Amino acid sequence: MVDILLGLQWGDEGKGKIVDVLAPQYKVVARFQGGPNAGHTLEFEGKKHVLHQIPSGIFRPDSINIIGNGVVLDPIIFKKEIDALAPYNIDFSKTLFISKKTALIIPSHRLLDAASEKAKAEAKIGSTLKGIGPTYADKISRQGLRLGDILSPSFKDKYQKLVEAHRRMLDFYQFEYDLAEAEQEFFRALEFIKGFNLVESEYLINKNLAEPGTRVLAEGAQGSLLDVDFGSYPFVTSSNTTAAGVCSGLGVSPSKISEVYGIFKAYCTRVGSGPFPTELLDDTGERMRQEGREFGSTTGRPRRCGWVDLPTLKYSIMLNGVTQLVMMKVDVLSIFDEIKICTHYELPDGTITDELPYDMTDTPLKPVYVTLPGWKQSLDGITDFQNMPEALKAYTAYLEKALQTPVTFVSTGPDRSATLSRKPEL
């Protein structure tokens, strides 16, 4: 069966850490969407690792890691990721496989991303400028390149044809650029990537699924509220970040889906532009940012911070069919005397609702809060949830009841060991 692990907020929920924790239970860990705009942070044995395209099961020697067809891949960043993993003596020939159908990010995609964002001025989306959007756009318009194309004798011709199309667009934007240097690094990276397992990953996954007892973990990137269809459009990413993206992004049947792990922070953050109803623009928000070290692992940008938002969580749980919740970074809230939970929104006409409006951007949403007592103590060294402060137990119980979904994991720190399971079998 295929289990899914994905974020329920605006990304940065801590997916990489939990994939690393769960990976020993799975033969296959697979990325199904997104690209180097992801920054999945893993921390163990005193060292911090940030993965952008490589699945977070790569440090588990018995796991097969697959970059699926729904991903967009930057060969330059891929090479840098592999080089950074060199000290760990990972046998990539046995543990890493890349779909030939994975869309290819080329240097001019990055230029188009920068040109488009510059043209938007104050209305900019907050792109990571990794070329993700333009690559997905080329894929949908059926002019993009895929990883398997690099094995074709006609690849250079296909590449030049696409670059010429991009040049015309860059001229329209009146954007100045120098492509030559980036292209040299790009083609060196392509030669490097040819040494890896480039496969028809849909067959690889389904052959593994046909083996009795084999389990696959599908690793999401970004967050459900950034889904191109259901997120806070237009301030979204360019892929389907919800559970629906697993089937198209890996080539697996919906009938194969079993558990859906939904990850959320005990508070809420967002990077870049877009609506954020519970955002705190005061000292409380700044304290939350500093305590949680809330700075983007891909961009380094400070994250916007606010209290947990139940309407958005309910929405994401509904869309994804979440069966288990994973609550992250509860230790960050240990500094507060009181903790607020947004239960509903008040609309401009006075209506109280727990549903998201069609347009969160132009619809003013006033959060309606309940306040619970904080626990005001360190969680270091606590390895059993039953030994947690009573106020934290009450906070967890309130969320479970409101969301009608069990919280089965609670994370109390960045290290993989600081993860408490509330189900002994896990």
N, C-alpha and C positions, 0 to 999 in steps of 0.2 A: 504494500500500500504506500501511498504518497501522503506524508504529513507536510503541512505548510506552516512556515514561520514568517510573519510579516508585521509591520508596524501599523499602529492604529491612529497615530497622530500625524504631525507634519514632518516625520522623519527623525533621525537621531535618537531613536528610542533605546538603542542598545542591542540591535539584532545580532551583530557579529559576536558579541560575548555569549549570547544564549545558544547560537548555532554551535560555537566551540564547546559549550557545556553539553549539549545534546548529541553532538556528532558521534560519540562512541556507540550510540544505539542504532546508527544508520550505516548501511553499506555505501550509500550514495548521498552526497550533498550537492545540490544543483542551484545555480543562479538562473532566474527565469526572465528578468527584465532589468532595465537600467544600464548604467555603464560606469565610467570613472567618476561620475558625479556622486557615487556612493562612497562613504567612508566608514567601513565597519571596523570598529576598534576592539581588539582582543588584548587582554592583559593577563600574564601568568609568569610565574617565577621572576617577578620583579621587572619584567620587560613589557613594553607597550608596542603593539603591532597594529598598523592601519592597512586594511585591504580595500582596494577600490573595485577590482574586477574579478579577482580570484575568490572562489567560495571560501567561507570561513571555516570549513572543515579541513583545510590544507595542512594544519599542524597535527592532525590525527593520522598516523601512518597507515591505518587500516581502512581509511575512507577513500572512495572514488569521488573526485570533485569534477563537476561538469559546468562549463560555461555554456548555457543553452542558446538556442536560436533567437530568443526574445531579447537577448542582451545586445548592446552596441559596444564594440571593442576598439580601444585605442592601442595599437601595437607599441607605440612609444612608451606609454604608461605601463603596459603589460610587461615590457622588458625591464623597466625600472623596478616593478614589483618583484619579478623573478630574481633580479640581482640582489634586492634587499633580503630575500629569503635564503641566499647562498649559505650563510653560516649554519643553517639548520639541517643541511644534508638531506633535503627532501628528494625522494625519487619521483620526479615528475612524470617519468615514463609510465609509472604504475598508478599515480594518484591524480593526474590532471588531464582532462579531455576537453576539447573545444569544438563546438558545433561548426561545421563548414557553412551553415546558414546564418551564423552570427553576422550582423551588419557591421561594416568596417567604417570606423571614423578616420577620415583622411585630414591632412593639415588644413585644407581650405574650409572644412567644416567648422573648425575653431574660429577662423577668420570671419565666417558668416555669422557665427554666434555673437562674436564681439561687435560686428557691424550692426546687427539687428538690435542688440541691447543698447548700443550707443544711440541709435536712431529713436528709440522709445523715450529717451531722456527721463523725465520724472515718472513716466508710466512704466519703467523697466520692471521686468519680472523678478529679477534677482538671480539670473542664471549663473551657474558655476563656470560658464564660458569654456566648457569642455567639448563643445561641438555636439552635444547630445541631441538637441532639438533638430538642427539641420540634418543630422544623420537619419533620425526617424522620419523626417519629412521626405528625404530622398527615397527611403524604403517604401513609404506609402505611395509616392508618385512613380514608383517602379523604375527609378533610374540609379538607385544606390548600388554599391558594391558589397559583396559578402566575402567572408573570409576564404571560402573555397575558391573564389575567383583568382586568388594570388597563385594558385597552382596552374592556371590556364595560360597557354602561350600568348593569348590576346589580352592579358591583364593590363599591360602598359597602355594599349589603345583604349581600353575601357576607362582606365584611370584618367587619361588625358581628356577624354570626351567629357567626363564628369567635372574635371577641373575647369575646363573652358566654360561650362554652364555656370559654375560658381564665380568665375571671373566676371561674367556679364552682370551677375547680381551684385558683386562687390563694386563694380563700376557705377551701378545704379545708386548704391549707398554713398558713393564718393568716398570710399574708405581706402586709406593708404595702407599698404602691406608689403611684406617681403616674404615670399613663399619658398625661395630656393633653399635656405638653410634648414627650415623645418622639413622639407622634402628629403634632404639627405639623411637625416635622422630617421625619418619614416621608413625609407626603403631599407636601411640597415636593420631596423626592427622587424620588417617583414621577413627578411632572410632568417633572422633569429627565430621567429615564430614558426617557421617551416619545420623546425626541429622538434616540435611538439606534436601531440596526438590530435590531428584534425580529423574529426569523425562525423558520421551521420548520428548525432547524439540522440535523436528520437528512437532509433533502433537500439542504441546502447542502453538507454533507460528502460525501455520496454522489455528487453531481453533480461535485464536484471530483475524487473518486476515479475517476470514469469517464473523466477526461481522461488520456491517455497520459503516463506519467512523473510524475504528481502524487503527492506524498508528504505524509502527515499525521502530525504528532507529537502523541500523546496525553499530556498532562502530568498526572501524579498528584499528589495532595496527601496530607499525613500520611505514614504508612509502613505497610508490609505487616503488621507486628506489631500494628497498631491496627485491622486489618480487623474489621468487626463479626462476621464468621463465624469467621475463622481467627486473630484476634489474641488477646491475653492478656485475654480476657473475664472480668469485665465492664469492665476498664480499657481500653476501646477507644473508637474514634470511632463514628459512627452510619451509616457508609457502607462500601461495598466498595472498599477501597483497592488491591486486587490487580488483576491484568490482566483478570480476569473482569468487573470493573466498567466496562471501556472499552466493551464491546458494548452494555450496557444504558444506560450514561451518555452515549453519543453516538449510538446508533442505527446501529452498523456491524456487519457480519457477522464472525464469527470467522475466516472464510476470508480476510479482508482483513488480518489481523495478520501482520506480518513480524518485525522485530527487537524484542526487549524489553531495554531498558537498565535494569539494576538498580544503583541508587546506594547506596553505603554509606560511612560514615566509617571511617577507618583504626583508629578506636577505637569507642566506643559511647556514646550519650547517651539520656536520656529526660527528658521534662518531665511533672510531675504524678505521680499515684499509680500503683501497679501494680508487678508483679514485674520485677526487673532482676538476673539472676543474677550478672553480673560487676561490679556497682556497687562503686565504691571510696569508702569512707566515711572516708578518711584523707588525709594530706597529698598523696599521689600523685593522688588524685581532684581535690583542690582545685587543684593545679598544672595538671592537665589542663584544668580549667574555665577558669582564668584565661588560660592560653596560647591556648586555642581560642575565647576570648570567648563562652563557652557560656551565653548568656542569651537567652530566647525572643524572637524577632523580633515575635511577636504580643502576648505577655503580659509580656515582660521578666523572667519568672521564671528563677532560676538553674536550669540543667539538671543533672541527675544524670549523673555520668560514670563510665565503666569501660572495661575492655579489650575488644577485639573478641571477638565471640561466634560461633563457627562453627556450632554447632547451629541457632541462629536464622537465620543466613544461608543454610544449606543448605535449611532449611524454606521460606524465602521464595523462593529460587531455584527450588525444586521447584514451589511453588504458581503462580509467575508464568511459568514456562518461560523464564527469563532466558537470553539468548544472549550478552550482553556486560556486563561489570562496569565500574563507574566508581568509583574509590576517591578519596574526598575527604579533605582536611585532613591529608595525610601530614606537612605541615610542623609540625603541633602536636606530633607524637611526637619531633621533633628534639631535645627537651630531656632525653630519658630515656636512661640508660645501657643499660637493658634494657627489652625490650618483651615483654609476655605475650600469648598467644593462647589463648583457651578452646577446647579441642578436643572436650571431652565434659562431661557432668554425672555426678556421683555421687549416686544416689538414697539415701533414708534406709535402704534395706535393703542398701546396698553395691553395687547394680547400677551398672555404668558404661554410659552410653548417649549417643548423639549425636542422639536424637530428643526432641522436646518432649512433655511429658506433657499429658494432657487439661486439667489445672488447674495452671497455673504459679503461681497465687496461693497455694494451700494446700499445694503439694508443695515441700518444701525441696530446693533444687538447689545442690549444691556444685560449683563450677567445677573442672575438671581442666585445668591449664595446661601449655603448653610455653613456654619462654623463649628469645627470640632476642636477639642483640646489637643495641643501638641504633646510629644513625649519627652522632649528636652533632655535626651540622654544619648550617649554614644551607643551605636549598635555593633561596634567592633567586638569580635570574638564570639558573638552569638551564632550558634550553628543549628539551633532548633527553634522553629517558629513559636513553639509554645513558651519559650523563654523571652519572647519579645515583650516590650512594654505594653501594658494594657491599652494605652491610647492608640498605639499602632495597630493592635489587634482590632480595636473598634473601628479605626479608619478603614482597614481592609474589609471588615464585615459590612460596613456601610456601602462600600463600592460593590462588593459582590451582590448584595441585595438589590441595589439600584440597577446594576448591569445584568443581573440574572445569569451570571457566568462565573464559574469558580476561578479564583486566583490560585494557581498551582505552584508558581514559583515567585519568590521575592528576592530581589537583588539588593544587597546592602553595601556594595562597594565595587570598584572596577575589576578586581581580580576574579578569575574564574572560580576560585574557592569561596568567594563571598556571594554564593548563590544558594538560597535555602529552598528545598523542595518540600511542599506540603503533602506530597504523595510519595510514600516510602519507596514504591516500585520504580520511581523516576530518579 
